[in-house]
Amino acid sequence: MSRTRHAKKEVEDALRYAEIHGWRISIGGSHAWGKMVCPYNDKDCRCGEFCISSIWSTPKNPGNHARQIKRVVDNCTGKNTRDDSFKE
């Protein structure tokens, strides 16, 4: 792993989950620890709602933030269309 670890264990676990599913994690930015970017970056992907998501450095509730990160990964429309193509 070439990136630095997130200070909150729950968030770090969620980031690893995102990386396993192909999401790219970039560290730095304005008012955030970093960002995660969808690997599909499809033009039909909910108008970009789930294509980029911020990762907070000190979330008020790390468990909720971790669940939010996993929800973004799981609800990615690019992932869902790719999974459907593998079933055929």
VEXBAGU-14327 format. One line per 10 residues: number of its first residue (from 1); their letters; for each residue y, x, z of N, C-alpha, C. Coordinates in pm, whole numbers, plus 32768, in hexadecimal, padded with zeros to 4 digits. Layout:
// residues N
NUM = a = Y:X:Z:Y:X:Z:Y:X:Z | ...
This chain:
// residues 88
1 = msrtrhakke = 7F8B:8056:8000:8000:8000:8000:807B:805A:8000 | 80D0:804A:7F9D:8142:80A3:7F90:81C0:806E:7FD3 | 81C1:7FEF:7FF7:8238:7FB7:8037:822F:7FC6:80CF | 82A2:7FBB:8110:82A1:7FBE:81A2:826F:7F39:81D8 | 8235:7F3E:824E:81FE:7EC5:828B:826D:7E70:82C7 | 8257:7DEE:82C8:82B4:7D93:8309:8299:7D9B:83A0 | 8303:7D8E:83F0:82F9:7D9D:8480:82A7:7D2D:84C2 | 82A7:7CB7:8487:825F:7C45:84C0:81D4:7C3D:8482 | 816C:7C40:84D8:80E2:7C43:84A9:80C0:7BCB:8450 | 80EB:7B53:8476:80CB:7ADC:8429:8107:7AE4:839C
11 = vedalryaei = 8181:7B14:8395:81C4:7B20:8313:8180:7B8D:82C0 | 815B:7BFB:82FE:8115:7C67:82B6:8091:7C35:827C | 8047:7BE6:82CB:7FC9:7BAD:8299:7FE2:7B52:8221 | 804C:7B02:8227:806E:7AA9:81B7:8097:7AFA:813B | 80DD:7B69:8150:8104:7BBE:80DF:8089:7BFE:809D | 8029:7C25:80EE:7FAC:7C5B:80B5:7F63:7BEF:8065 | 7F64:7B75:8098:7F2A:7B03:8051:7F6D:7AF3:7FC9 | 7FF2:7AFA:7FC7:803C:7AEE:7F4A:8018:7B60:7EEA | 800E:7BD9:7F1E:7FED:7C4C:7EC9:7F61:7C3F:7E8E | 7F04:7C0B:7EDC:7E7C:7BF6:7EA9:7E7D:7B96:7E33
21 = hgwrisiggs = 7ED9:7B35:7E36:7EE3:7AD3:7DCB:7F42:7B01:7D5C | 7F69:7B80:7D5E:7FB4:7BBA:7CEF:804B:7BB9:7CFD | 807F:7B84:7D6B:8110:7B7F:7D7C:8144:7C0B:7D99 | 81BA:7C2A:7D63:81FA:7CAC:7D78:825E:7CA0:7DEA | 8257:7CFC:7E4A:82B1:7CFD:7EBC:8317:7D6D:7EA8 | 8397:7D4A:7EAB:83FF:7DB1:7EA2:8451:7DAC:7F23 | 8469:7E20:7F5B:84AF:7E2B:7FDB:8543:7E41:7FC1 | 8594:7E04:8017:8624:7E13:800D:8665:7D98:7FD4 | 86E7:7D9A:7FD7:8732:7D29:7FA4:879A:7CFE:800A | 87E2:7C9A:7FE7:884D:7C6A:803C:8817:7C04:80A0
31 = hawgkmvcpy = 8827:7C1F:811F:8801:7BC4:818B:876C:7BA6:8192 | 8719:7BF6:8157:8689:7BDE:815B:863F:7C62:8165 | 85C5:7C5D:819A:8570:7CD4:81A1:8544:7CF9:8114 | 852C:7C91:80C3:8502:7CA9:803A:84ED:7C28:7FEF | 84AF:7C34:7F7A:8491:7BC0:7F27:8404:7BCD:7EF1 | 83C8:7B5B:7ED4:8348:7B5E:7E8E:8359:7B14:7E0B | 831D:7B4B:7DA3:8330:7B19:7D1B:82A8:7AF0:7CE3 | 82A7:7A7A:7CA5:822E:7A43:7C69:81FC:7A9D:7BF8 | 8179:7AB2:7BEF:8145:7B07:7B82:8148:7AC1:7AFB | 814E:7A3C:7AF9:8148:79F2:7A7B:81D1:79DF:7A3E
41 = ndkdcrcgef = 8237:79C8:7A91:82C1:79B6:7A65:82C7:795F:79E7 | 8282:78EE:79EE:8278:7891:797F:82F7:783E:7972 | 8325:7825:78F9:839F:77D6:78E6:838E:7746:7916 | 8314:7715:791D:82F9:768D:794C:82E2:7686:79E2 | 82F2:76F4:7A27:82D3:76FC:7AB5:8341:76BD:7B0A | 8343:763A:7B13:839C:75F0:7B6C:842C:7620:7B66 | 845C:763F:7AF3:84E6:766D:7ADF:8505:76E9:7B33 | 84A1:773A:7B4E:84B5:77B5:7B99:84B3:77A4:7C2F | 8496:772C:7C61:8499:7714:7CF2:8438:776F:7D3D | 83C2:7784:7D05:835F:77D5:7D49:8350:7860:7D0C
51 = cissiwstpk = 83A3:7884:7CAB:8394:7906:7C6B:83C5:7979:7CC2 | 842B:7960:7D15:845F:79C7:7D6F:8475:7987:7DF7 | 8449:79CC:7E5F:845A:7997:7EE6:8488:7A08:7F42 | 84E6:79EA:7F9A:8519:7A4F:7FF8:84BD:7A5E:8070 | 84B9:7AD6:80A4:846C:7AF5:811C:84D0:7B21:8186 | 84D6:7AD7:81F1:8537:7AF4:825B:8504:7B62:82B6 | 855F:7BB6:82E5:8538:7C25:833D:851F:7BF6:83CB | 856F:7B97:83FA:855E:7B64:8482:855C:7ACB:847F | 84EE:7A90:844F:84EA:79FF:844A:84E8:79C4:84D7 | 8522:794E:84E5:8527:790D:8568:849A:78F2:859B
61 = npgnharqik = 8442:78C9:8542:83B7:78B0:8564:835F:78F7:84FD | 8329:796D:851E:82DB:79BA:84BC:8262:796E:8486 | 8222:791D:84DA:81AD:78D1:84AB:81D2:786D:8440 | 8242:7827:8453:826F:77C7:83EE:8298:780E:836D | 82D9:7881:837A:8303:78CB:8303:8288:78FD:82B6 | 8222:792A:82FE:81A7:7956:82BE:8163:78E3:8274 | 815F:786D:82B1:8125:77F8:826F:8176:77D2:81F3 | 81F8:77E0:81FA:824E:77C3:8187:822E:7822:8114 | 821C:78A1:8132:81FC:7904:80CA:8177:78E1:8088 | 8111:78C1:80D8:808F:789C:80A1:8097:781C:804E
71 = rvvdnctgkn = 80EA:77BD:807A:80FA:773F:8032:813A:7758:7FA8 | 819A:77B3:7FA2:81D8:77D5:7F22:816F:7810:7EC3 | 811B:7869:7EF6:80B2:78A7:7EA4:804E:783D:7E76 | 8023:77E8:7ED2:7FBE:7783:7EB0:7FF2:7717:7E53 | 8075:76F8:7E58:80AE:768E:7E06:80E8:76BF:7D82 | 80D3:773A:7D61:8108:7771:7CE4:80C7:772A:7C6E | 8118:76F0:7C18:80E2:76A6:7BA6:80A3:7705:7B3F | 80D3:777F:7B36:8095:77E1:7ADC:8007:7801:7B06 | 7FF2:780E:7B88:7F6D:7829:7BBF:7F0F:77B5:7BA1 | 7F41:773B:7BB3:7EED:76C6:7B9F:7EC2:76B8:7B0E
81 = trddsfke = 7F1A:76D4:7AB0:7EF2:76CA:7A23:7E94:773B:79FF | 7EA5:77AF:7A3B:7E4A:781F:7A20:7DBF:77FF:7A58 | 7DB8:77C6:7ACF:7D38:77A4:7B0C:7CEE:773C:7AB8 | 7D38:76DB:7A80:7CFA:7675:7A2B:7CBD:76B3:79AE | 7CFD:7718:7976:7CCA:7756:78FC:7C49:77A4:7918 | 7C38:77D5:7992:7BBF:781F:79B4:7B48:77C1:79C5 | 7B60:7742:79E5:7AF3:76E3:79FD:7AB0:76B7:797B | 7AF7:76C0:790D:7AC1:768F:788E:7A56:76EB:7857
